[in-house]
Amino acid sequence: MALAMLTLTIAQLFDLGTFVRMVGRHGPAAETNPIVHGLLNDFGLPFVVVAKIVVLSLVVAVIGVLAGRAALGHPPMAIAHRRLVGAVFAVAIAAGLIGGLSNARVIL
């Protein structure tokens, strides 16, 4: 679990770091995610960075709650919670890697 949490955090910070670099180099127009683009234009880069960290914290908290339920639950529900924990990990890690790689592609 600790390794998965570390991987998730690194993937999301990779996305954040490449995002900051991309925006610094190419400006806000380089961001193709309409939600992030809108936040960037309306509130600025510091707000987006804080929002990213808050969302990362929320995802980590959700995983923690689900993992706790998996450890304490009855066998059928525990299995379902373990699967959900794995799915949330997979999606969050993939999102960080895909976002970071797409940002890196724009930078290069």
N, CA, C and O atoms as CSV, one atom per row, in Angstrom:
chain,resi,resn,atom,element,x,y,z
A,1,MET,N,N,0.824,-1.197,0.000
A,1,MET,CA,C,0.000,0.000,0.000
A,1,MET,C,C,0.868,1.262,0.000
A,1,MET,O,O,0.565,2.227,-0.701
A,2,ALA,N,N,1.944,1.250,0.784
A,2,ALA,CA,C,2.808,2.427,0.855
A,2,ALA,C,C,3.476,2.708,-0.489
A,2,ALA,O,O,3.604,3.863,-0.895
A,3,LEU,N,N,3.895,1.656,-1.171
A,3,LEU,CA,C,4.530,1.839,-2.476
A,3,LEU,C,C,3.530,2.395,-3.497
A,3,LEU,O,O,3.874,3.260,-4.303
A,4,ALA,N,N,2.309,1.899,-3.457
A,4,ALA,CA,C,1.275,2.411,-4.368
A,4,ALA,C,C,0.974,3.878,-4.073
A,4,ALA,O,O,0.784,4.671,-4.996
A,5,MET,N,N,0.930,4.239,-2.792
A,5,MET,CA,C,0.668,5.628,-2.412
A,5,MET,C,C,1.822,6.530,-2.863
A,5,MET,O,O,1.595,7.646,-3.330
A,6,LEU,N,N,3.048,6.048,-2.721
A,6,LEU,CA,C,4.212,6.812,-3.173
A,6,LEU,C,C,4.190,6.983,-4.690
A,6,LEU,O,O,4.474,8.067,-5.200
A,7,THR,N,N,3.854,5.920,-5.403
A,7,THR,CA,C,3.775,5.981,-6.864
A,7,THR,C,C,2.709,6.977,-7.305
A,7,THR,O,O,2.928,7.768,-8.222
A,8,LEU,N,N,1.560,6.931,-6.648
A,8,LEU,CA,C,0.471,7.868,-6.945
A,8,LEU,C,C,0.936,9.307,-6.740
A,8,LEU,O,O,0.713,10.163,-7.595
A,9,THR,N,N,1.571,9.564,-5.623
A,9,THR,CA,C,2.024,10.926,-5.314
A,9,THR,C,C,3.067,11.403,-6.318
A,9,THR,O,O,3.006,12.540,-6.785
A,10,ILE,N,N,4.015,10.548,-6.648
A,10,ILE,CA,C,5.047,10.921,-7.619
A,10,ILE,C,C,4.441,11.191,-8.992
A,10,ILE,O,O,4.822,12.153,-9.660
A,11,ALA,N,N,3.497,10.347,-9.420
A,11,ALA,CA,C,2.858,10.548,-10.728
A,11,ALA,C,C,2.116,11.885,-10.764
A,11,ALA,O,O,2.190,12.610,-11.757
A,12,GLN,N,N,1.410,12.208,-9.698
A,12,GLN,CA,C,0.661,13.456,-9.673
A,12,GLN,C,C,1.587,14.672,-9.579
A,12,GLN,O,O,1.314,15.712,-10.178
A,13,LEU,N,N,2.672,14.538,-8.834
A,13,LEU,CA,C,3.636,15.648,-8.765
A,13,LEU,C,C,4.393,15.815,-10.078
A,13,LEU,O,O,4.778,16.929,-10.432
A,14,PHE,N,N,4.610,14.711,-10.806
A,14,PHE,CA,C,5.184,14.787,-12.155
A,14,PHE,C,C,4.265,15.621,-13.050
A,14,PHE,O,O,4.728,16.487,-13.792
A,15,ASP,N,N,2.966,15.354,-12.973
A,15,ASP,CA,C,1.993,16.124,-13.749
A,15,ASP,C,C,2.038,17.596,-13.347
A,15,ASP,O,O,2.048,18.476,-14.208
A,16,LEU,N,N,2.064,17.863,-12.059
A,16,LEU,CA,C,2.085,19.245,-11.581
A,16,LEU,C,C,3.365,19.964,-12.009
A,16,LEU,O,O,3.314,21.098,-12.487
A,17,GLY,N,N,4.496,19.310,-11.838
A,17,GLY,CA,C,5.775,19.937,-12.202
A,17,GLY,C,C,5.875,20.254,-13.684
A,17,GLY,O,O,6.318,21.336,-14.068
A,18,THR,N,N,5.461,19.304,-14.514
A,18,THR,CA,C,5.517,19.559,-15.955
A,18,THR,C,C,4.486,20.612,-16.360
A,18,THR,O,O,4.708,21.372,-17.302
A,19,PHE,N,N,3.365,20.653,-15.650
A,19,PHE,CA,C,2.353,21.679,-15.928
A,19,PHE,C,C,2.912,23.067,-15.654
A,19,PHE,O,O,2.771,23.970,-16.478
A,20,VAL,N,N,3.545,23.237,-14.499
A,20,VAL,CA,C,4.110,24.541,-14.133
A,20,VAL,C,C,5.166,24.951,-15.151
A,20,VAL,O,O,5.206,26.105,-15.576
A,21,ARG,N,N,6.012,24.017,-15.538
A,21,ARG,CA,C,7.057,24.312,-16.530
A,21,ARG,C,C,6.441,24.684,-17.885
A,21,ARG,O,O,6.875,25.634,-18.536
A,22,MET,N,N,5.413,23.913,-18.299
A,22,MET,CA,C,4.767,24.159,-19.591
A,22,MET,C,C,4.125,25.541,-19.627
A,22,MET,O,O,4.275,26.275,-20.604
A,23,VAL,N,N,3.411,25.893,-18.565
A,23,VAL,CA,C,2.754,27.195,-18.523
A,23,VAL,C,C,3.779,28.318,-18.465
A,23,VAL,O,O,3.586,29.371,-19.074
A,24,GLY,N,N,4.859,28.099,-17.739
A,24,GLY,CA,C,5.921,29.111,-17.681
A,24,GLY,C,C,6.575,29.335,-19.029
A,24,GLY,O,O,6.974,30.453,-19.355
A,25,ARG,N,N,6.683,28.283,-19.805
A,25,ARG,CA,C,7.362,28.375,-21.101
A,25,ARG,C,C,6.429,28.805,-22.231
A,25,ARG,O,O,6.821,29.597,-23.088
A,26,HIS,N,N,5.195,28.288,-22.240
A,26,HIS,CA,C,4.288,28.520,-23.370
A,26,HIS,C,C,3.038,29.319,-23.025
A,26,HIS,O,O,2.245,29.629,-23.913
A,27,GLY,N,N,2.850,29.656,-21.766
A,27,GLY,CA,C,1.681,30.428,-21.363
A,27,GLY,C,C,0.453,29.559,-21.127
A,27,GLY,O,O,0.459,28.368,-21.438
A,28,PRO,N,N,-0.605,30.160,-20.575
A,28,PRO,CA,C,-1.819,29.421,-20.234
A,28,PRO,C,C,-2.513,28.767,-21.433
A,28,PRO,O,O,-3.231,27.781,-21.267
A,29,ALA,N,N,-2.310,29.292,-22.609
A,29,ALA,CA,C,-2.965,28.734,-23.798
A,29,ALA,C,C,-2.497,27.311,-24.096
A,29,ALA,O,O,-3.171,26.582,-24.824
A,30,ALA,N,N,-1.355,26.908,-23.545
A,30,ALA,CA,C,-0.837,25.557,-23.794
A,30,ALA,C,C,-1.648,24.491,-23.070
A,30,ALA,O,O,-1.609,23.323,-23.456
A,31,GLU,N,N,-2.386,24.873,-22.021
A,31,GLU,CA,C,-3.182,23.906,-21.261
A,31,GLU,C,C,-4.449,23.553,-22.030
A,31,GLU,O,O,-5.238,24.430,-22.382
A,32,THR,N,N,-4.635,22.267,-22.287
A,32,THR,CA,C,-5.791,21.824,-23.084
A,32,THR,C,C,-6.954,21.345,-22.239
A,32,THR,O,O,-8.056,21.180,-22.763
A,33,ASN,N,N,-6.749,21.112,-20.937
A,33,ASN,CA,C,-7.853,20.726,-20.066
A,33,ASN,C,C,-8.693,21.980,-19.808
A,33,ASN,O,O,-8.192,22.940,-19.223
A,34,PRO,N,N,-9.957,21.987,-20.233
A,34,PRO,CA,C,-10.751,23.212,-20.107
A,34,PRO,C,C,-10.988,23.643,-18.673
A,34,PRO,O,O,-11.098,24.839,-18.404
A,35,ILE,N,N,-11.069,22.705,-17.750
A,35,ILE,CA,C,-11.280,23.075,-16.346
A,35,ILE,C,C,-10.031,23.752,-15.799
A,35,ILE,O,O,-10.118,24.818,-15.189
A,36,VAL,N,N,-8.888,23.149,-16.010
A,36,VAL,CA,C,-7.627,23.717,-15.532
A,36,VAL,C,C,-7.347,25.039,-16.244
A,36,VAL,O,O,-6.892,25.999,-15.622
A,37,HIS,N,N,-7.618,25.085,-17.534
A,37,HIS,CA,C,-7.412,26.317,-18.302
A,37,HIS,C,C,-8.252,27.454,-17.728
A,37,HIS,O,O,-7.761,28.571,-17.561
A,38,GLY,N,N,-9.512,27.169,-17.427
A,38,GLY,CA,C,-10.392,28.184,-16.842
A,38,GLY,C,C,-9.905,28.638,-15.478
A,38,GLY,O,O,-9.887,29.836,-15.193
A,39,LEU,N,N,-9.508,27.693,-14.628
A,39,LEU,CA,C,-8.982,28.049,-13.307
A,39,LEU,C,C,-7.716,28.881,-13.430
A,39,LEU,O,O,-7.521,29.842,-12.685
A,40,LEU,N,N,-6.866,28.514,-14.361
A,40,LEU,CA,C,-5.617,29.242,-14.572
A,40,LEU,C,C,-5.888,30.673,-15.020
A,40,LEU,O,O,-5.267,31.609,-14.517
A,41,ASN,N,N,-6.794,30.846,-15.948
A,41,ASN,CA,C,-7.115,32.191,-16.438
A,41,ASN,C,C,-7.837,33.030,-15.392
A,41,ASN,O,O,-7.591,34.231,-15.283
A,42,ASP,N,N,-8.728,32.405,-14.620
A,42,ASP,CA,C,-9.535,33.160,-13.657
A,42,ASP,C,C,-8.800,33.450,-12.349
A,42,ASP,O,O,-8.980,34.515,-11.759
A,43,PHE,N,N,-7.969,32.500,-11.892
A,43,PHE,CA,C,-7.389,32.618,-10.555
A,43,PHE,C,C,-5.866,32.613,-10.510
A,43,PHE,O,O,-5.285,32.973,-9.486
A,44,GLY,N,N,-5.218,32.218,-11.579
A,44,GLY,CA,C,-3.765,32.233,-11.619
A,44,GLY,C,C,-3.119,30.904,-11.239
A,44,GLY,O,O,-3.772,29.984,-10.745
A,45,LEU,N,N,-1.827,30.841,-11.485
A,45,LEU,CA,C,-1.061,29.622,-11.274
A,45,LEU,C,C,-1.024,29.166,-9.813
A,45,LEU,O,O,-1.179,27.971,-9.559
A,46,PRO,N,N,-0.826,30.064,-8.842
A,46,PRO,CA,C,-0.795,29.586,-7.448
A,46,PRO,C,C,-2.085,28.870,-7.037
A,46,PRO,O,O,-2.036,27.880,-6.307
A,47,PHE,N,N,-3.217,29.354,-7.492
A,47,PHE,CA,C,-4.489,28.720,-7.171
A,47,PHE,C,C,-4.550,27.310,-7.748
A,47,PHE,O,O,-4.992,26.380,-7.074
A,48,VAL,N,N,-4.113,27.152,-8.981
A,48,VAL,CA,C,-4.143,25.834,-9.627
A,48,VAL,C,C,-3.222,24.867,-8.901
A,48,VAL,O,O,-3.573,23.700,-8.727
A,49,VAL,N,N,-2.063,25.322,-8.480
A,49,VAL,CA,C,-1.125,24.469,-7.747
A,49,VAL,C,C,-1.754,24.016,-6.423
A,49,VAL,O,O,-1.691,22.837,-6.076
A,50,VAL,N,N,-2.348,24.942,-5.697
A,50,VAL,CA,C,-2.999,24.585,-4.430
A,50,VAL,C,C,-4.174,23.643,-4.688
A,50,VAL,O,O,-4.363,22.682,-3.942
A,51,ALA,N,N,-4.957,23.900,-5.720
A,51,ALA,CA,C,-6.086,23.027,-6.045
A,51,ALA,C,C,-5.618,21.615,-6.366
A,51,ALA,O,O,-6.252,20.645,-5.952
A,52,LYS,N,N,-4.527,21.490,-7.091
A,52,LYS,CA,C,-3.976,20.173,-7.432
A,52,LYS,C,C,-3.560,19.425,-6.170
A,52,LYS,O,O,-3.819,18.228,-6.045
A,53,ILE,N,N,-2.922,20.116,-5.244
A,53,ILE,CA,C,-2.487,19.485,-3.994
A,53,ILE,C,C,-3.697,19.095,-3.146
A,53,ILE,O,O,-3.690,18.041,-2.510
A,54,VAL,N,N,-4.718,19.920,-3.132
A,54,VAL,CA,C,-5.939,19.596,-2.386
A,54,VAL,C,C,-6.621,18.361,-2.981
A,54,VAL,O,O,-7.062,17.481,-2.241
A,55,VAL,N,N,-6.710,18.290,-4.292
A,55,VAL,CA,C,-7.329,17.128,-4.940
A,55,VAL,C,C,-6.503,15.872,-4.673
A,55,VAL,O,O,-7.064,14.807,-4.418
A,56,LEU,N,N,-5.198,15.984,-4.728
A,56,LEU,CA,C,-4.335,14.844,-4.416
A,56,LEU,C,C,-4.571,14.379,-2.979
A,56,LEU,O,O,-4.652,13.178,-2.724
A,57,SER,N,N,-4.682,15.315,-2.045
A,57,SER,CA,C,-4.954,14.969,-0.650
A,57,SER,C,C,-6.305,14.285,-0.498
A,57,SER,O,O,-6.441,13.342,0.282
A,58,LEU,N,N,-7.288,14.746,-1.224
A,58,LEU,CA,C,-8.617,14.132,-1.179
A,58,LEU,C,C,-8.578,12.693,-1.700
A,58,LEU,O,O,-9.177,11.797,-1.105
A,59,VAL,N,N,-7.881,12.478,-2.796
A,59,VAL,CA,C,-7.773,11.123,-3.358
A,59,VAL,C,C,-7.061,10.202,-2.368
A,59,VAL,O,O,-7.482,9.062,-2.173
A,60,VAL,N,N,-6.001,10.679,-1.750
A,60,VAL,CA,C,-5.281,9.871,-0.764
A,60,VAL,C,C,-6.196,9.548,0.421
A,60,VAL,O,O,-6.184,8.422,0.920
A,61,ALA,N,N,-6.982,10.515,0.870
A,61,ALA,CA,C,-7.910,10.282,1.979
A,61,ALA,C,C,-8.980,9.256,1.607
A,61,ALA,O,O,-9.301,8.380,2.410
A,62,VAL,N,N,-9.526,9.354,0.415
A,62,VAL,CA,C,-10.536,8.391,-0.036
A,62,VAL,C,C,-9.944,6.986,-0.074
A,62,VAL,O,O,-10.587,6.027,0.352
A,63,ILE,N,N,-8.729,6.865,-0.578
A,63,ILE,CA,C,-8.069,5.560,-0.618
A,63,ILE,C,C,-7.878,5.028,0.803
A,63,ILE,O,O,-8.094,3.844,1.061
A,64,GLY,N,N,-7.479,5.892,1.704
A,64,GLY,CA,C,-7.303,5.471,3.092
A,64,GLY,C,C,-8.590,4.961,3.724
A,64,GLY,O,O,-8.581,3.943,4.417
A,65,VAL,N,N,-9.681,5.650,3.492
A,65,VAL,CA,C,-10.979,5.222,4.028
A,65,VAL,C,C,-11.388,3.888,3.411
A,65,VAL,O,O,-11.807,2.976,4.123
A,66,LEU,N,N,-11.270,3.774,2.114
A,66,LEU,CA,C,-11.637,2.518,1.444
A,66,LEU,C,C,-10.758,1.359,1.898
A,66,LEU,O,O,-11.248,0.247,2.097
A,67,ALA,N,N,-9.472,1.610,2.061
A,67,ALA,CA,C,-8.565,0.555,2.518
A,67,ALA,C,C,-8.910,0.134,3.940
A,67,ALA,O,O,-8.847,-1.052,4.263
A,68,GLY,N,N,-9.269,1.076,4.785
A,68,GLY,CA,C,-9.690,0.747,6.143
A,68,GLY,C,C,-10.948,-0.097,6.159
A,68,GLY,O,O,-11.060,-1.032,6.951
A,69,ARG,N,N,-11.889,0.222,5.297
A,69,ARG,CA,C,-13.113,-0.578,5.204
A,69,ARG,C,C,-12.825,-1.966,4.667
A,69,ARG,O,O,-13.456,-2.941,5.074
A,70,ALA,N,N,-11.877,-2.053,3.759
A,70,ALA,CA,C,-11.513,-3.367,3.210
A,70,ALA,C,C,-10.905,-4.242,4.299
A,70,ALA,O,O,-11.137,-5.450,4.336
A,71,ALA,N,N,-10.123,-3.623,5.191
A,71,ALA,CA,C,-9.464,-4.391,6.247
A,71,ALA,C,C,-10.447,-4.844,7.322
A,71,ALA,O,O,-10.239,-5.884,7.948
A,72,LEU,N,N,-11.509,-4.081,7.542
A,72,LEU,CA,C,-12.434,-4.379,8.630
A,72,LEU,C,C,-13.746,-5.001,8.178
A,72,LEU,O,O,-14.519,-5.472,9.012
A,73,GLY,N,N,-14.011,-5.013,6.894
A,73,GLY,CA,C,-15.322,-5.431,6.406
A,73,GLY,C,C,-15.510,-6.931,6.341
A,73,GLY,O,O,-14.567,-7.705,6.503
A,74,HIS,N,N,-16.747,-7.324,6.101
A,74,HIS,CA,C,-17.079,-8.727,5.866
A,74,HIS,C,C,-16.477,-9.140,4.525
A,74,HIS,O,O,-16.317,-8.296,3.643
A,75,PRO,N,N,-16.147,-10.396,4.357
A,75,PRO,CA,C,-15.425,-10.835,3.147
A,75,PRO,C,C,-15.980,-10.336,1.814
A,75,PRO,O,O,-15.188,-9.851,1.005
A,76,PRO,N,N,-17.281,-10.418,1.525
A,76,PRO,CA,C,-17.715,-9.931,0.193
A,76,PRO,C,C,-17.492,-8.426,0.003
A,76,PRO,O,O,-17.068,-7.981,-1.064
A,77,MET,N,N,-17.784,-7.652,1.052
A,77,MET,CA,C,-17.588,-6.203,0.942
A,77,MET,C,C,-16.100,-5.847,0.967
A,77,MET,O,O,-15.676,-4.902,0.301
A,78,ALA,N,N,-15.314,-6.595,1.728
A,78,ALA,CA,C,-13.877,-6.327,1.786
A,78,ALA,C,C,-13.246,-6.511,0.413
A,78,ALA,O,O,-12.384,-5.727,0.015
A,79,ILE,N,N,-13.666,-7.535,-0.308
A,79,ILE,CA,C,-13.149,-7.768,-1.654
A,79,ILE,C,C,-13.535,-6.619,-2.577
A,79,ILE,O,O,-12.715,-6.143,-3.361
A,80,ALA,N,N,-14.787,-6.176,-2.481
A,80,ALA,CA,C,-15.244,-5.061,-3.314
A,80,ALA,C,C,-14.463,-3.793,-3.001
A,80,ALA,O,O,-14.098,-3.048,-3.910
A,81,HIS,N,N,-14.202,-3.543,-1.717
A,81,HIS,CA,C,-13.445,-2.345,-1.351
A,81,HIS,C,C,-11.998,-2.440,-1.821
A,81,HIS,O,O,-11.430,-1.444,-2.269
A,82,ARG,N,N,-11.391,-3.630,-1.725
A,82,ARG,CA,C,-10.015,-3.793,-2.215
A,82,ARG,C,C,-9.944,-3.533,-3.712
A,82,ARG,O,O,-9.005,-2.899,-4.193
A,83,ARG,N,N,-10.927,-4.018,-4.438
A,83,ARG,CA,C,-10.958,-3.777,-5.890
A,83,ARG,C,C,-11.117,-2.290,-6.182
A,83,ARG,O,O,-10.474,-1.756,-7.087
A,84,LEU,N,N,-11.971,-1.628,-5.417
A,84,LEU,CA,C,-12.174,-0.193,-5.623
A,84,LEU,C,C,-10.903,0.583,-5.299
A,84,LEU,O,O,-10.561,1.530,-6.008
A,85,VAL,N,N,-10.206,0.198,-4.247
A,85,VAL,CA,C,-8.926,0.838,-3.911
A,85,VAL,C,C,-7.952,0.679,-5.076
A,85,VAL,O,O,-7.295,1.640,-5.475
A,86,GLY,N,N,-7.860,-0.522,-5.614
A,86,GLY,CA,C,-6.974,-0.757,-6.754
A,86,GLY,C,C,-7.352,0.068,-7.965
A,86,GLY,O,O,-6.486,0.590,-8.668
A,87,ALA,N,N,-8.656,0.185,-8.210
A,87,ALA,CA,C,-9.123,0.972,-9.359
A,87,ALA,C,C,-8.809,2.454,-9.179
A,87,ALA,O,O,-8.379,3.115,-10.125
A,88,VAL,N,N,-9.018,2.978,-7.979
A,88,VAL,CA,C,-8.721,4.396,-7.729
A,88,VAL,C,C,-7.217,4.647,-7.883
A,88,VAL,O,O,-6.805,5.638,-8.486
A,89,PHE,N,N,-6.402,3.739,-7.332
A,89,PHE,CA,C,-4.954,3.862,-7.526
A,89,PHE,C,C,-4.602,3.888,-9.010
A,89,PHE,O,O,-3.871,4.766,-9.467
A,90,ALA,N,N,-5.122,2.929,-9.748
A,90,ALA,CA,C,-4.782,2.807,-11.169
A,90,ALA,C,C,-5.171,4.057,-11.949
A,90,ALA,O,O,-4.384,4.555,-12.755
A,91,VAL,N,N,-6.364,4.560,-11.719
A,91,VAL,CA,C,-6.834,5.744,-12.446
A,91,VAL,C,C,-6.007,6.971,-12.073
A,91,VAL,O,O,-5.618,7.747,-12.947
A,92,ALA,N,N,-5.737,7.149,-10.785
A,92,ALA,CA,C,-4.986,8.331,-10.346
A,92,ALA,C,C,-3.542,8.299,-10.845
A,92,ALA,O,O,-2.998,9.329,-11.241
A,93,ILE,N,N,-2.924,7.120,-10.825
A,93,ILE,CA,C,-1.553,7.010,-11.331
A,93,ILE,C,C,-1.526,7.240,-12.837
A,93,ILE,O,O,-0.676,7.972,-13.343
A,94,ALA,N,N,-2.453,6.615,-13.548
A,94,ALA,CA,C,-2.512,6.796,-15.007
A,94,ALA,C,C,-2.763,8.259,-15.365
A,94,ALA,O,O,-2.143,8.784,-16.290
A,95,ALA,N,N,-3.662,8.917,-14.643
A,95,ALA,CA,C,-3.957,10.323,-14.927
A,95,ALA,C,C,-2.720,11.193,-14.731
A,95,ALA,O,O,-2.453,12.083,-15.539
A,96,GLY,N,N,-1.967,10.943,-13.668
A,96,GLY,CA,C,-0.746,11.710,-13.432
A,96,GLY,C,C,0.292,11.483,-14.516
A,96,GLY,O,O,0.918,12.428,-14.996
A,97,LEU,N,N,0.474,10.218,-14.901
A,97,LEU,CA,C,1.463,9.919,-15.941
A,97,LEU,C,C,1.056,10.471,-17.296
A,97,LEU,O,O,1.876,11.055,-18.004
A,98,ILE,N,N,-0.203,10.290,-17.656
A,98,ILE,CA,C,-0.678,10.806,-18.951
A,98,ILE,C,C,-0.593,12.325,-18.982
A,98,ILE,O,O,-0.143,12.906,-19.969
A,99,GLY,N,N,-1.024,12.967,-17.902
A,99,GLY,CA,C,-0.953,14.428,-17.847
A,99,GLY,C,C,0.476,14.928,-17.921
A,99,GLY,O,O,0.779,15.868,-18.655
A,100,GLY,N,N,1.359,14.288,-17.148
A,100,GLY,CA,C,2.760,14.701,-17.158
A,100,GLY,C,C,3.433,14.504,-18.497
A,100,GLY,O,O,4.191,15.357,-18.959
A,101,LEU,N,N,3.145,13.355,-19.124
A,101,LEU,CA,C,3.743,13.088,-20.447
A,101,LEU,C,C,3.196,14.033,-21.515
A,101,LEU,O,O,3.941,14.463,-22.396
A,102,SER,N,N,1.913,14.361,-21.449
A,102,SER,CA,C,1.369,15.290,-22.449
A,102,SER,C,C,1.949,16.695,-22.229
A,102,SER,O,O,2.204,17.418,-23.193
A,103,ASN,N,N,2.153,17.074,-20.987
A,103,ASN,CA,C,2.795,18.360,-20.707
A,103,ASN,C,C,4.236,18.366,-21.200
A,103,ASN,O,O,4.688,19.342,-21.799
A,104,ALA,N,N,4.954,17.278,-20.949
A,104,ALA,CA,C,6.348,17.179,-21.393
A,104,ALA,C,C,6.444,17.253,-22.905
A,104,ALA,O,O,7.375,17.849,-23.449
A,105,ARG,N,N,5.477,16.645,-23.585
A,105,ARG,CA,C,5.473,16.698,-25.052
A,105,ARG,C,C,5.350,18.147,-25.538
A,105,ARG,O,O,5.999,18.538,-26.509
A,106,VAL,N,N,4.524,18.930,-24.867
A,106,VAL,CA,C,4.374,20.341,-25.257
A,106,VAL,C,C,5.656,21.116,-24.946
A,106,VAL,O,O,6.073,21.971,-25.728
A,107,ILE,N,N,6.267,20.822,-23.824
A,107,ILE,CA,C,7.506,21.511,-23.440
A,107,ILE,C,C,8.592,21.263,-24.467
A,107,ILE,O,O,9.316,22.182,-24.851
A,108,LEU,N,N,8.706,20.011,-24.912
A,108,LEU,CA,C,9.761,19.661,-25.855
A,108,LEU,C,C,9.346,20.078,-27.250
A,108,LEU,O,O,10.097,19.873,-28.204
